[in-house]
Amino acid sequence: MKTIISTDDAPSAIGTYSQAVKVGNTVYLSGQIPLVPETMEVISDDFAEQAEQVFKNLTAVCEAAGGEINDMVKVNIFLTDLSHFAMVNEIMARYFSKPFPARAAIGVNELPKGVAIEIDGIMKLPSVN
């Protein structure tokens, strides 16, 4: 059985998808872009601010699913400019602690709304006894 995860603390879906889907204790998080949930507008053109907003959005979805961002086991980072990779590492280190999730960083030509970063992933919730 799947459960749809939704929170007002992250941007609402702008297409035919859910913010996340939970199956058992695994949560599949849709890609988050740097939209401010309250306005549904891109936070700014500044890459660091965009990356920070994406991690805030991911955190909100993880919490709505009953976990925390450190419960993510796989992260996919999509960047329109791979030269920002070092900055992503720096910002990611503020949100994750060891052991870090598995990760891929993928250079892409374009992302929705012209943003520079999008992140999706998989979260494993702690087992409840």
C-alpha positions as CSV (number, residue, x, y, z in Angstrom):
1,M,0.0,0.0,0.0
2,K,1.3,3.5,-0.8
3,T,0.7,6.6,1.1
4,I,1.0,10.1,-0.5
5,I,3.1,12.6,1.5
6,S,2.1,16.2,1.3
7,T,3.1,19.3,3.3
8,D,2.4,23.0,3.0
9,D,6.0,23.5,4.2
10,A,7.4,22.5,0.8
11,P,6.3,23.7,-2.6
12,S,3.1,22.1,-3.9
13,A,3.4,19.8,-6.9
14,I,3.4,21.8,-10.2
15,G,2.6,18.7,-12.3
16,T,1.2,15.2,-12.2
17,Y,3.3,14.0,-9.2
18,S,3.3,13.9,-5.4
19,Q,5.8,15.5,-3.1
20,A,6.7,12.0,-1.9
21,V,5.2,8.5,-1.9
22,K,5.7,6.2,1.1
23,V,5.6,2.4,0.6
24,G,6.3,0.5,3.9
25,N,9.1,2.4,5.6
26,T,10.6,3.6,2.3
27,V,9.8,7.1,1.0
28,Y,10.4,8.2,-2.6
29,L,10.9,11.9,-2.7
30,S,10.1,13.8,-5.9
31,G,12.6,16.4,-7.1
32,Q,12.6,19.6,-5.2
33,I,13.6,22.9,-6.9
34,P,14.3,26.2,-5.1
35,L,10.7,27.4,-4.8
36,V,9.6,29.2,-1.7
37,P,6.5,27.3,-0.5
38,E,4.5,30.4,0.4
39,T,4.9,32.1,-2.9
40,M,5.8,29.3,-5.3
41,E,8.4,31.6,-6.7
42,V,12.1,30.8,-7.2
43,I,14.0,32.2,-4.2
44,S,16.6,34.1,-6.2
45,D,19.1,33.7,-9.1
46,D,21.9,33.1,-6.6
47,F,23.1,29.5,-6.7
48,A,23.8,29.2,-3.0
49,E,20.4,30.5,-2.0
50,Q,18.8,28.1,-4.5
51,A,20.7,25.1,-3.1
52,E,19.8,26.1,0.5
53,Q,16.1,26.4,-0.4
54,V,16.2,22.9,-2.1
55,F,17.6,21.4,1.1
56,K,15.0,23.2,3.2
57,N,12.2,21.8,1.0
58,L,13.6,18.3,1.2
59,T,13.8,18.6,5.0
60,A,10.1,19.6,5.1
61,V,9.0,16.6,3.0
62,C,11.2,14.2,5.0
63,E,9.6,15.5,8.2
64,A,6.1,15.3,6.8
65,A,6.8,11.6,6.0
66,G,7.8,11.0,9.6
67,G,11.6,11.1,9.2
68,E,14.4,13.6,8.9
69,I,16.8,14.5,6.1
70,N,19.5,12.2,7.6
71,D,17.2,9.2,6.9
72,M,17.7,9.7,3.2
73,V,19.8,6.8,1.8
74,K,20.0,8.0,-1.9
75,V,20.2,11.5,-3.3
76,N,20.3,12.6,-6.9
77,I,21.5,16.1,-7.5
78,F,20.8,17.7,-10.9
79,L,22.9,20.8,-11.8
80,T,22.8,23.0,-14.9
81,D,26.5,23.9,-14.1
82,L,28.7,21.3,-12.6
83,S,31.2,24.0,-11.4
84,H,28.7,24.5,-8.5
85,F,29.5,21.0,-7.2
86,A,31.9,22.1,-4.4
87,M,29.3,24.6,-3.1
88,V,26.7,21.8,-3.1
89,N,29.0,19.7,-1.0
90,E,29.5,22.6,1.4
91,I,25.7,23.2,1.8
92,M,24.9,19.5,2.0
93,A,27.3,19.1,4.9
94,R,25.1,21.4,6.9
95,Y,22.1,19.2,6.4
96,F,23.6,15.7,6.6
97,S,25.9,14.0,9.1
98,K,27.9,10.8,8.7
99,P,27.2,8.3,7.4
100,F,26.2,10.2,4.3
101,P,23.7,8.9,1.8
102,A,24.7,7.4,-1.6
103,R,24.7,10.2,-4.1
104,A,24.8,11.0,-7.8
105,A,25.5,14.5,-9.3
106,I,24.2,14.8,-12.8
107,G,24.9,17.7,-15.2
108,V,21.8,18.7,-17.2
109,N,21.0,21.2,-19.8
110,E,17.9,22.6,-18.2
111,L,15.6,22.3,-15.2
112,P,12.0,23.5,-14.5
113,K,11.5,27.2,-14.1
114,G,15.0,27.9,-15.3
115,V,16.5,26.9,-11.9
116,A,20.1,25.8,-11.4
117,I,19.5,22.8,-9.1
118,E,17.0,20.0,-8.4
119,I,17.3,17.2,-5.9
120,D,15.3,14.0,-5.4
121,G,16.0,10.9,-3.4
122,I,14.9,7.9,-1.3
123,M,14.5,7.9,2.4
124,K,14.3,4.8,4.7
125,L,12.3,5.5,7.9
126,P,13.5,3.8,11.1
127,S,11.6,0.6,11.8
128,V,8.9,0.9,14.4
129,N,8.6,-2.0,16.8
